[in-house]
């Protein structure tokens, strides 16, 4: 079965851009007879005319336009593949996936992403978001290569390296018109139980999901991320703990009220984490970058500036 060669597509592309066989030959450092033979052989094999000759100049036929339109995608893919293979030979991963907890946005890594592409523009970068234990599961299931600001402690069993990058204080807050806001005392379990808690869903598929600050039998509204939880607590739909650095402005403006509870939430530890035995150039670059830039404080500041 006939297969269109990349070399033939390269010649068609040069002829179309340069307007003649001779100009294409000069660009590709081929003699005109080679250019002419390749085009004639291609037309013969396809059974269609690819170029119309107009004196020294040539123009694509409709069939030729369609062939070159799709052919240029193949040329670009081949070029990308060539670059990726060379990167692999030099130690760079062809694709690198970063996992973030749903508290954080990929936009918080903007300066890091820009810097990365300056040294590894052919490594495909992906950003994935999970929640709570789901972040760790994604690493162990090889859906991500590096966790940035993964919450809590990783699962037992090993297979990964975790490096703490900081802790975050969580505060119990409600909207000023919520019934709990009017209680002038430390809130007990009995005080909380009649009202709705708002919780972020754990995205773990296999591991046991984490539940934070929930009471047995508590009416709970489960949402996909911290931004949704924050918005619903602002609206007075329910109560819960939120990261203190991210809600400072709302507390200062009176949009949220901090309440003391009998069972406060411990500070949350956040870590970098990656699988044991992996040492690709992209992973090495990101680890070095994250250690140098105080990434957790920067990511929290980005949230605080823009609000959850």
Residue frames relative to the residue before (quaternion, step in Angstrom):
aa qw qx qy qz dx dy dz
X 1.0000 0.0000 0.0000 0.0000 0.00 0.00 0.00
X 0.4779 -0.6925 0.4670 0.2719 3.57 -0.92 0.93
X 0.0815 -0.7766 0.6238 0.0335 3.53 -1.01 0.87
X 0.4138 -0.6929 0.5314 0.2574 3.59 -0.90 0.94
X 0.3282 -0.7688 0.5163 0.1860 3.57 -0.72 1.05
X 0.5781 -0.5715 0.4525 0.3667 3.55 -1.22 0.51
X 0.6070 0.5609 -0.3585 0.4341 3.59 1.08 -0.66
X 0.6443 0.5092 -0.3208 0.4719 3.59 1.01 -0.80
X 0.6512 0.5065 -0.3148 0.4693 3.59 0.98 -0.80
X 0.6215 0.5412 -0.3335 0.4579 3.58 1.06 -0.76
X 0.6608 0.4962 -0.2985 0.4775 3.58 1.02 -0.83
X 0.6355 0.5198 -0.3332 0.4636 3.61 0.96 -0.81
X 0.6441 0.5302 -0.3166 0.4514 3.56 0.97 -0.87
X 0.6741 0.4912 -0.2954 0.4659 3.58 0.91 -0.90
X 0.6407 0.5188 -0.3312 0.4590 3.61 0.97 -0.80
X 0.6649 0.5093 -0.3086 0.4509 3.57 0.91 -0.92
X 0.6997 0.4643 -0.2822 0.4638 3.60 0.90 -0.84
X 0.7511 0.4069 -0.2110 0.4751 3.57 0.98 -0.85
X 0.4662 -0.7366 0.3976 0.2864 3.59 1.23 -0.35
X 0.8043 0.1167 -0.0834 0.5766 3.62 1.21 -0.09
X 0.6277 -0.5366 0.4068 0.3907 3.54 -1.29 0.40
X 0.6717 0.5172 -0.3095 0.4307 3.57 0.88 -0.90
X 0.6586 0.4979 -0.3141 0.4687 3.60 0.97 -0.83
X 0.6287 0.5212 -0.3316 0.4724 3.58 1.06 -0.75
X 0.6345 0.5395 -0.3264 0.4469 3.57 1.04 -0.82
X 0.6406 0.5228 -0.3239 0.4598 3.57 1.01 -0.80
X 0.6651 0.5069 -0.3087 0.4532 3.58 0.93 -0.87
X 0.7707 0.3670 -0.1820 0.4881 3.57 0.93 -0.95
X 0.3917 -0.7334 0.4622 0.3082 3.56 1.33 -0.02
X 0.4657 0.6229 -0.4709 0.4164 3.55 0.92 1.05
X 0.4866 -0.6275 0.5036 0.3402 3.57 -1.12 0.56
X 0.6337 -0.5713 0.3578 0.3796 3.64 -1.08 0.68
X 0.6251 0.5519 -0.3563 0.4217 3.59 1.01 -0.70
X 0.6252 0.5287 -0.3359 0.4656 3.61 1.07 -0.66
X 0.6356 0.5229 -0.3183 0.4704 3.57 1.00 -0.88
X 0.6827 0.4993 -0.2828 0.4524 3.57 0.84 -1.04
X 0.6540 0.5172 -0.3150 0.4535 3.60 0.94 -0.89
X 0.6521 0.5289 -0.3202 0.4388 3.61 0.92 -0.92
X 0.6703 0.4886 -0.2995 0.4714 3.57 0.95 -0.89
X 0.6578 0.5104 -0.3143 0.4561 3.60 0.90 -0.90
X 0.6545 0.5095 -0.3088 0.4654 3.59 0.97 -0.87
X 0.6407 0.5205 -0.3235 0.4626 3.58 1.02 -0.80
X 0.6642 0.4970 -0.3061 0.4670 3.59 0.90 -0.91
X 0.6441 0.5220 -0.3198 0.4587 3.57 1.01 -0.80
X 0.6862 0.4848 -0.2891 0.4589 3.58 0.88 -0.92
X 0.7078 0.4474 -0.2620 0.4798 3.60 1.01 -0.80
X 0.3372 -0.7482 0.4981 0.2800 3.56 1.15 -0.62
X 0.6644 0.4303 -0.3215 0.5196 3.60 1.15 0.56
X 0.4584 -0.6451 0.5278 0.3084 3.53 -1.26 0.41
X 0.2699 -0.7889 0.5385 0.1218 3.57 -0.76 1.09
X 0.7966 0.1538 -0.0694 0.5805 3.61 1.01 -0.82
X 0.2558 -0.6945 0.6440 0.1935 3.53 -1.30 0.52
X 0.3187 -0.7571 0.5414 0.1792 3.55 -0.81 1.04
X 0.0158 -0.7748 0.6314 -0.0269 3.54 -0.86 1.05
X 0.7611 -0.2579 0.1291 0.5810 3.53 0.44 1.28
X 0.8156 -0.1832 0.1410 0.5304 3.59 -0.84 -0.90
X 0.6829 0.4636 -0.2823 0.4888 3.58 1.22 -0.40
X 0.1679 -0.7640 0.6147 0.1014 3.53 -1.24 0.48
X 0.1106 -0.7697 0.6244 0.0733 3.57 -1.19 0.61
X 0.5588 -0.6224 0.4411 0.3254 3.54 -1.15 0.65
X 0.3930 -0.6479 0.5890 0.2807 3.55 -1.16 0.62
X 0.6878 -0.4481 0.3373 0.4609 3.61 -1.23 0.08
X 0.6361 0.5112 -0.3255 0.4777 3.56 1.05 -0.75
X 0.6504 0.5191 -0.3079 0.4613 3.55 1.02 -0.83
X 0.6263 0.5392 -0.3342 0.4531 3.58 1.04 -0.77
X 0.6643 0.4964 -0.3030 0.4696 3.56 0.96 -0.88
X 0.6383 0.5337 -0.3195 0.4535 3.56 0.99 -0.88
X 0.7169 0.4481 -0.2621 0.4653 3.58 0.83 -0.96
X 0.5814 0.5812 -0.3718 0.4311 3.59 1.10 -0.68
X 0.7255 0.3952 -0.2349 0.5122 3.56 0.84 -0.98
X 0.6197 0.5748 -0.3374 0.4145 3.56 1.08 -0.71
X 0.6271 0.5432 -0.3468 0.4375 3.57 1.05 -0.66
X 0.5841 0.5447 -0.3779 0.4683 3.60 1.13 -0.51
X 0.6602 0.5047 -0.3075 0.4635 3.56 1.00 -0.84
X 0.6368 0.5247 -0.3265 0.4610 3.58 1.02 -0.78
X 0.6544 0.4995 -0.3122 0.4741 3.57 1.00 -0.83
X 0.6492 0.5131 -0.3213 0.4605 3.58 0.97 -0.84
X 0.6492 0.5116 -0.3176 0.4647 3.58 1.00 -0.81
X 0.6357 0.5241 -0.3227 0.4660 3.57 1.03 -0.78
X 0.6537 0.5078 -0.3074 0.4694 3.57 0.97 -0.90
X 0.6427 0.5263 -0.3198 0.4557 3.56 0.98 -0.87
X 0.6334 0.5347 -0.3289 0.4524 3.57 0.96 -0.85
X 0.6715 0.4912 -0.2959 0.4693 3.57 0.94 -0.91
X 0.6653 0.5097 -0.3127 0.4469 3.59 0.95 -0.87
X 0.6267 0.5310 -0.3329 0.4631 3.59 1.03 -0.79
X 0.6521 0.5049 -0.3126 0.4712 3.58 0.98 -0.82
X 0.6317 0.5250 -0.3297 0.4654 3.57 1.07 -0.76
X 0.6396 0.5241 -0.3302 0.4552 3.56 0.97 -0.87
X 0.6428 0.5290 -0.3165 0.4548 3.57 0.98 -0.86
X 0.7222 0.4043 -0.2387 0.5079 3.58 1.13 -0.61
X 0.6735 -0.5411 0.2859 0.4146 3.61 1.25 0.20
X 0.5683 0.6006 -0.3898 0.4054 3.61 1.23 -0.03
X 0.4727 -0.6667 0.5034 0.2805 3.57 -1.00 0.86
X 0.4865 -0.6485 0.4881 0.3234 3.60 -1.08 0.64
X 0.7831 0.0419 -0.0149 0.6202 3.57 1.14 -0.68
X 0.0575 -0.7945 0.6045 -0.0049 3.55 -1.01 0.85
X 0.1199 -0.8211 0.5577 0.0176 3.56 -0.69 1.14
X 0.1952 -0.7705 0.6022 0.0745 3.54 -0.87 1.08
X 0.2138 -0.7782 0.5798 0.1121 3.55 -0.93 0.92
X 0.0869 -0.7843 0.6139 0.0221 3.57 -0.93 0.99
X 0.4723 -0.6088 0.5393 0.3397 3.54 -1.18 0.51
X 0.6187 -0.5959 0.3721 0.3517 3.58 -1.13 0.68
X 0.4866 0.6445 -0.4390 0.3939 3.59 1.25 -0.12
X 0.7771 0.3648 -0.1554 0.4887 3.55 1.03 -0.85
X 0.3590 -0.7134 0.5655 0.2060 3.52 -1.27 0.57
X 0.5796 -0.5740 0.4472 0.3669 3.57 -1.16 0.58
X 0.5788 0.6041 -0.3709 0.4031 3.59 1.16 -0.58
X 0.5873 0.5858 -0.3756 0.4133 3.60 1.16 -0.47
X 0.6887 0.4445 -0.2706 0.5049 3.59 1.26 -0.32
X 0.2758 0.8140 -0.4858 0.1592 3.59 1.24 0.17
X 0.7027 0.4454 -0.3204 0.4530 3.68 0.66 -0.87
X 0.6387 0.5270 -0.3255 0.4565 3.58 1.09 -0.66
X 0.6383 0.5242 -0.3204 0.4638 3.57 1.02 -0.83
X 0.6455 0.5164 -0.3165 0.4652 3.59 0.94 -0.89
X 0.6725 0.4923 -0.2967 0.4662 3.59 0.92 -0.91
X 0.6320 0.5427 -0.3326 0.4421 3.58 1.03 -0.77
X 0.6843 0.4923 -0.2960 0.4492 3.58 0.87 -0.91
X 0.5887 0.5759 -0.3756 0.4250 3.58 1.17 -0.36
X 0.7608 0.3166 -0.1923 0.5328 3.58 1.18 -0.46
X 0.7976 0.1957 -0.0846 0.5642 3.60 1.19 -0.42
X 0.0680 0.8619 -0.4994 0.0552 3.56 0.81 0.99
X 0.6964 0.4554 -0.2869 0.4747 3.61 1.20 -0.26
X 0.5444 0.5512 -0.4250 0.4682 3.59 1.26 0.15
X 0.3495 -0.7444 0.5275 0.2133 3.57 -0.67 1.07
X 0.1797 -0.8017 0.5668 0.0605 3.55 -0.71 1.12
X 0.0392 -0.7814 0.6228 0.0046 3.56 -0.97 0.93
X 0.1760 -0.7546 0.6229 0.1074 3.55 -1.13 0.73
X 0.0645 -0.7944 0.6039 0.0016 3.58 -0.75 1.08
X 0.1995 -0.7751 0.5884 0.1147 3.58 -1.13 0.67
X 0.0056 -0.7648 0.6434 -0.0337 3.53 -0.98 0.98
X 0.3371 -0.7378 0.5429 0.2174 3.58 -1.28 0.02
X 0.8756 0.0250 -0.0370 0.4809 3.52 -1.12 0.90
X 0.8368 -0.0467 0.0366 0.5443 3.65 -0.70 -0.97
X 0.5513 0.6323 -0.3845 0.3853 3.59 1.20 -0.48
X 0.5894 0.5636 -0.3798 0.4366 3.60 1.13 -0.52
X 0.6826 0.4786 -0.2804 0.4758 3.58 0.92 -0.93
X 0.6274 0.5383 -0.3367 0.4508 3.57 0.99 -0.78
X 0.6344 0.5395 -0.3304 0.4442 3.58 0.98 -0.82
X 0.6386 0.5153 -0.3245 0.4704 3.59 1.07 -0.72
X 0.7114 0.4583 -0.2682 0.4604 3.58 0.80 -0.99
X 0.6773 0.4645 -0.2832 0.4952 3.61 1.18 -0.55
X 0.4579 -0.7181 0.4122 0.3236 3.56 1.37 0.11
X 0.3911 0.6959 -0.5070 0.3252 3.59 1.09 0.63
X 0.7602 0.1495 -0.1206 0.6207 3.57 1.26 -0.38
X 0.4111 -0.7222 0.5093 0.2237 3.57 -1.22 0.52
X 0.7958 0.0753 -0.0229 0.6005 3.58 1.14 -0.57
X 0.2216 -0.7379 0.6212 0.1433 3.56 -1.00 0.87
X 0.1110 -0.7651 0.6322 0.0519 3.53 -0.93 0.96
X 0.8341 -0.0134 -0.0578 0.5485 3.56 -0.64 1.21
X 0.1565 0.7784 -0.5787 0.1865 3.55 0.75 1.13
X 0.3838 -0.7678 0.4658 0.2151 3.62 -0.76 0.97
X 0.8321 0.2462 -0.1720 0.4663 3.53 -1.17 0.65
X 0.6466 -0.4955 0.4031 0.4171 3.51 -1.34 -0.23
X 0.5090 -0.6479 0.4745 0.3097 3.55 -1.10 0.70
X 0.6473 -0.5463 0.3698 0.3817 3.58 -1.25 0.37
X 0.5774 -0.5635 0.4592 0.3716 3.55 -1.26 0.41
X 0.6218 0.5697 -0.3976 0.3616 3.54 -1.22 0.44
X 0.3680 -0.7720 0.4594 0.2398 3.56 1.23 -0.31
X 0.4399 0.6853 -0.5193 0.2589 3.51 -1.27 -0.50
X 0.7635 0.2517 -0.1553 0.5741 3.55 1.29 -0.01
X 0.3264 -0.6909 0.6031 0.2289 3.53 -1.37 0.27
X 0.0885 -0.7917 0.6037 0.0300 3.59 -0.91 0.93
X 0.0675 -0.7929 0.6054 -0.0152 3.53 -0.96 0.94
X 0.3563 -0.7679 0.4904 0.2069 3.58 -0.41 1.20
X 0.1407 -0.7987 0.5814 0.0647 3.55 -1.03 0.86
X 0.8022 -0.2325 0.1163 0.5374 3.60 1.22 0.12
X 0.3380 -0.7140 0.5739 0.2159 3.52 -1.37 0.09
X 0.2058 -0.7661 0.6001 0.1031 3.55 -1.24 0.53
X 0.3541 -0.7208 0.5602 0.2030 3.55 -0.96 0.91
X 0.1812 -0.7625 0.6128 0.1018 3.57 -1.05 0.82
X 0.1574 -0.7889 0.5895 0.0731 3.57 -1.02 0.84
X 0.4315 -0.6724 0.5414 0.2616 3.53 -1.19 0.68
X 0.0631 0.8253 -0.5522 0.1002 3.59 -0.56 1.16
X 0.0673 -0.7592 0.6459 0.0438 3.51 -1.29 0.58
X 0.5820 -0.5404 0.4593 0.3979 3.56 -1.28 0.27
X 0.6093 -0.5974 0.3727 0.3646 3.63 -1.05 0.66
X 0.7044 0.4395 -0.2759 0.4843 3.61 1.14 -0.48
X 0.4621 0.6593 -0.4584 0.3763 3.59 1.27 0.12
X 0.5963 -0.6005 0.3870 0.3662 3.67 -0.97 0.75
X 0.6367 0.5420 -0.3426 0.4285 3.62 1.03 -0.70
X 0.5852 0.5981 -0.3731 0.4007 3.60 1.13 -0.54
X 0.6898 0.4972 -0.2691 0.4523 3.57 1.12 -0.62
X 0.5695 0.5878 -0.3919 0.4201 3.60 1.25 -0.15
X 0.2091 -0.8096 0.5422 0.0833 3.56 -0.50 1.23
X 0.6044 0.5055 -0.3889 0.4774 3.57 0.50 1.22
X 0.6116 -0.4906 0.4448 0.4330 3.52 -1.35 0.05
X 0.3726 -0.7683 0.4810 0.1987 3.57 -0.68 1.11
X 0.2610 -0.7703 0.5698 0.1173 3.52 -0.90 1.07
X 0.6967 -0.4226 0.3547 0.4585 3.56 -1.32 0.02
X 0.6500 0.5254 -0.3170 0.4483 3.56 0.98 -0.84
X 0.6340 0.5238 -0.3325 0.4615 3.60 1.08 -0.68
X 0.7085 0.4810 -0.2576 0.4475 3.59 0.98 -0.88
X 0.6021 0.6521 -0.3540 0.2948 3.54 0.96 -0.89
X 0.6798 0.4979 -0.3345 0.4220 3.68 0.87 -0.69
X 0.7232 0.4434 -0.2359 0.4740 3.60 1.19 -0.38
X 0.5842 -0.6225 0.4211 0.3064 3.54 -1.29 0.49
X 0.2590 -0.7296 0.6138 0.1547 3.53 -1.01 0.89
X 0.2318 -0.7380 0.6119 0.1649 3.56 -1.21 0.52
X 0.0339 -0.8274 0.5577 -0.0575 3.55 -0.70 1.13
X 0.4123 -0.6738 0.5523 0.2665 3.55 -1.17 0.65
X 0.4482 -0.7006 0.4902 0.2607 3.58 -0.84 0.98
X 0.3849 -0.6777 0.5766 0.2452 3.54 -1.06 0.79
X 0.3310 -0.7838 0.4955 0.1747 3.60 -0.77 1.03
X 0.3652 0.7408 -0.4943 0.2712 3.61 1.24 0.16
X 0.2712 -0.7755 0.5548 0.1316 3.56 -0.99 0.90
X 0.7846 0.2563 -0.1220 0.5513 3.57 1.11 -0.69
X 0.6820 0.4780 -0.2874 0.4731 3.57 0.95 -0.84
X 0.5985 -0.5443 0.4368 0.3933 3.56 -1.26 0.39
X 0.4048 -0.7308 0.4891 0.2506 3.63 -0.70 0.99
X 0.4367 -0.6736 0.5325 0.2684 3.53 -1.22 0.60
X 0.0723 -0.7420 0.6616 0.0805 3.54 -1.18 0.64
X 0.1141 -0.8176 0.5641 0.0146 3.56 -0.78 1.04
X 0.8780 0.0583 -0.0541 0.4721 3.56 -0.85 1.04
X 0.5249 0.6257 -0.4270 0.3882 3.61 1.12 0.52
X 0.3537 -0.7251 0.5568 0.1977 3.55 -1.13 0.73
X 0.5791 -0.5726 0.4413 0.3769 3.56 -1.14 0.59
X 0.8269 0.1803 -0.1606 0.5078 3.57 -0.82 1.02
X 0.4221 0.7248 -0.4519 0.3039 3.58 1.30 0.11
X 0.4478 -0.6351 0.5533 0.3000 3.58 -1.07 0.78
X 0.0143 0.8376 -0.5404 0.0788 3.57 -0.50 1.17
X 0.2056 -0.7259 0.6447 0.1232 3.53 -1.05 0.89
X 0.1574 -0.8101 0.5618 0.0574 3.59 -0.57 1.16
X 0.0879 -0.8080 0.5824 -0.0132 3.57 -0.80 1.10
X 0.6047 -0.6354 0.3476 0.3312 3.61 -1.12 0.52
X 0.8245 0.0567 -0.0051 0.5630 3.62 1.09 -0.50
X 0.6870 -0.5090 0.3417 0.3901 3.54 -1.33 0.31
X 0.5868 0.5782 -0.3735 0.4264 3.58 1.08 -0.60
X 0.6588 0.4945 -0.3019 0.4799 3.59 0.97 -0.85
X 0.6304 0.5361 -0.3253 0.4575 3.58 0.99 -0.83
X 0.6506 0.5254 -0.3006 0.4587 3.56 0.93 -0.95
X 0.6791 0.5031 -0.2957 0.4452 3.59 0.84 -0.99
X 0.6909 0.4781 -0.2794 0.4648 3.57 0.95 -0.86
X 0.6297 0.5017 -0.3419 0.4847 3.58 1.10 -0.57
X 0.5946 0.5466 -0.3550 0.4708 3.59 1.09 -0.64
X 0.6990 0.4726 -0.2586 0.4703 3.56 1.04 -0.83
X 0.5103 -0.6760 0.4075 0.3414 3.59 1.25 -0.12
X 0.3804 0.7463 -0.4733 0.2726 3.57 1.25 0.27
X 0.8049 -0.1019 0.0975 0.5765 3.57 1.08 -0.65
X 0.4599 -0.6677 0.5134 0.2814 3.55 -1.35 -0.14
X 0.2324 0.7818 -0.5685 0.1075 3.53 -1.32 0.07
X 0.5817 -0.5612 0.4616 0.3655 3.51 -1.39 0.02
X 0.0477 -0.7739 0.6312 0.0161 3.55 -1.10 0.81
X 0.5861 -0.5872 0.4114 0.3774 3.62 -1.11 0.58
X 0.4967 -0.7190 0.4062 0.2671 3.57 -0.59 1.20
X 0.6617 0.5081 -0.3456 0.4296 3.68 0.84 -0.77
X 0.6952 0.5014 -0.2655 0.4413 3.57 1.14 -0.65
X 0.7559 0.3553 -0.2024 0.5113 3.60 1.19 -0.36
X 0.3009 0.7849 -0.4967 0.2161 3.59 1.23 0.26
X 0.6735 0.5004 -0.3032 0.4516 3.58 0.89 -0.91
X 0.6583 0.5046 -0.3114 0.4637 3.58 0.97 -0.82
X 0.6403 0.5061 -0.3216 0.4801 3.57 1.06 -0.71
X 0.6667 0.5120 -0.3013 0.4501 3.58 0.92 -0.91
X 0.7046 0.4532 -0.2647 0.4776 3.60 1.05 -0.74
X 0.5178 -0.6490 0.4125 0.3748 3.59 1.24 -0.27
X 0.4425 0.7014 -0.4530 0.3272 3.58 1.27 0.10
X 0.7617 0.1398 -0.1009 0.6245 3.55 1.27 -0.46
X 0.2393 -0.7647 0.5867 0.1177 3.56 -1.12 0.72
X 0.3334 -0.7330 0.5590 0.1978 3.57 -0.85 1.00
X 0.0759 -0.7881 0.6103 0.0259 3.57 -0.94 0.92
X 0.3964 -0.6925 0.5500 0.2466 3.55 -1.12 0.72
X 0.1028 -0.7995 0.5911 0.0285 3.56 -0.92 0.93
X 0.6199 -0.5744 0.3931 0.3622 3.55 -1.21 0.56
X 0.7779 0.2170 -0.1168 0.5781 3.56 1.11 -0.68
X 0.1005 -0.8212 0.5600 0.0441 3.60 0.19 1.24
X 0.4965 -0.6404 0.4932 0.3165 3.55 -1.23 0.44
X 0.4707 -0.6709 0.4986 0.2823 3.56 -0.94 0.90
X 0.6148 -0.5263 0.4227 0.4079 3.55 -1.21 0.44
X 0.3725 -0.7266 0.5396 0.2052 3.56 -1.05 0.83
X 0.2943 -0.7379 0.5839 0.1672 3.55 -0.97 0.92
X 0.1230 -0.7799 0.6103 0.0643 3.57 -1.03 0.83
X 0.1104 -0.8267 0.5516 -0.0118 3.55 -1.00 0.90
X 0.3849 -0.5825 0.6388 0.3231 3.44 -1.48 0.15
X 0.0453 0.8046 -0.5913 0.0304 3.60 -1.02 0.67
X 0.0534 0.7784 -0.6225 0.0608 3.53 -1.10 0.79
X 0.6022 -0.5959 0.3950 0.3552 3.57 -1.20 0.48
X 0.5684 -0.6010 0.4523 0.3333 3.54 -1.15 0.72
X 0.8245 0.2948 -0.2027 0.4384 3.55 -1.11 0.74
X 0.6199 0.5184 -0.3588 0.4672 3.60 1.22 0.09
X 0.0483 0.8269 -0.5513 0.0996 3.54 -0.76 1.07
X 0.1864 0.8093 -0.5333 0.1606 3.58 1.03 0.77
X 0.6591 -0.5382 0.3573 0.3851 3.56 -1.23 0.46
X 0.6384 0.5221 -0.3388 0.4529 3.61 1.02 -0.73
X 0.6463 0.5051 -0.3191 0.4747 3.59 0.94 -0.86
X 0.6456 0.5210 -0.3168 0.4597 3.59 0.93 -0.88
X 0.6541 0.5164 -0.3146 0.4545 3.58 0.95 -0.88
X 0.7006 0.4761 -0.2848 0.4487 3.59 0.81 -0.98
X 0.6301 0.5219 -0.3459 0.4592 3.60 0.98 -0.71
X 0.6534 0.5062 -0.3125 0.4682 3.58 0.90 -0.87
X 0.6623 0.5122 -0.2992 0.4576 3.57 0.94 -0.92
X 0.6898 0.4892 -0.2882 0.4493 3.59 0.84 -0.94
X 0.6517 0.5152 -0.3159 0.4584 3.58 1.07 -0.68
X 0.7046 0.4916 -0.2609 0.4403 3.56 1.10 -0.66
X 0.7726 0.4512 -0.1882 0.4050 3.58 1.01 -0.75
X 0.4190 -0.6984 0.4901 0.3105 3.64 1.17 0.04
X 0.0217 0.8879 -0.4594 0.0012 3.51 1.02 0.92
X 0.6480 0.5383 -0.3529 0.4073 3.63 0.86 -0.81
X 0.6729 0.4845 -0.3007 0.4712 3.59 0.87 -0.93
X 0.6453 0.5246 -0.3192 0.4543 3.57 1.03 -0.78
X 0.6660 0.4966 -0.3015 0.4680 3.58 0.96 -0.86
X 0.6515 0.4969 -0.3132 0.4802 3.58 1.03 -0.78
X 0.6357 0.5281 -0.3348 0.4527 3.60 1.00 -0.74
X 0.6276 0.5360 -0.3383 0.4520 3.55 1.05 -0.76
X 0.6487 0.4981 -0.3140 0.4823 3.56 1.04 -0.77
X 0.6579 0.5231 -0.3105 0.4440 3.57 0.93 -0.93
X 0.6610 0.5084 -0.3133 0.4543 3.59 0.99 -0.79
X 0.7781 0.3355 -0.1725 0.5023 3.56 0.97 -0.86
X 0.4679 -0.6578 0.4562 0.3746 3.55 1.25 -0.26
X 0.5761 -0.5823 0.4382 0.3702 3.55 -1.16 0.53
